[in-house]
Amino acid sequence: MKTIFILPILLLSLISFSSWGADFQKGLDAARSGDYATALREFTPLAEQGDAKAQYYMGLMYAKGKGVPKDYKTALKWYTLAAEQGNAKAQYYMGFLYAKGKGVPKDYKTAVKWYTLAAEQGNAKIQYNLGMMYDNGDGVPQDSKTAAKWYTLAAEQGIAGAQHDLGSMYDNGDGVPKDYKTALKWYALAAEQGHAKAQYYMGMMYHMGSLEVPEDSKTAVKWYTLAAEQGHAKAQYNLGEMYGDGDGVPQDSKTAVKWYTLAAEQGHAKAEYMLGEMYDEGDGVPQDSKTAE
């Protein structure tokens, strides 16, 4: 009976010999400290033995060129092995490589396949990316309802871009019933995280007013200002109008000129026109017909 067990034990020893001494945590600590040679030495035998996490990090090192020459094809090899074992991060990067055509021909359908597998594991950023692909019809038929589904899952986990896009869908009745209160809720969550477009739309909703959202020029100015300070041209233009008209703020032509100028410098046509009018009339600036032109 002893001879029956000797051969399997010997074979097991030979198979696992290359991974003896390999330590995933040691490799991870080394990678985080920038010691990629040690990371590679620790990860390689583990990856070759089928460790999905080690395979993922091998893919990452080749994709980033950390400790090895950048090589998307080799990265794809390791990501594929990890992704097929259900590693969500590897599935995401598989989607990314196919979406961008790195190491493989660009293939949105395959990208969607991998993004979906990763998104179904609850990764919020991937859910947001998948929502955008359905929203834009990249690799899949355009489908606003499915886009809204993925945006919702990502938005509920705090992804500001998803919150903004979901707000926009409720604002316009795109893939979901039109609902200004729900739009305002999602815009507000994104805006509070500093999302400039959401801040602009918060300003618009309070500026215009509706049955669901009361008109409130002071609150509109608050949100426009936050968006304008981040370079949002439409918010800069609207803020120029509000200072020019004294709407929600004391009338202040100089401040109106400031915001019109910033918007005009980004090519905002209406801001360019209003700035020309103000120079022509000497309103908030010295009169200057040449600059007006």
Summary of the structure (lengths in Angstrom):
residues: 293
radius of gyration: 27.6
end to end distance: 101.0
largest distance: 106.0
contacts: 1027
relative contact order: 0.05
helix: 71%
strand: 0%
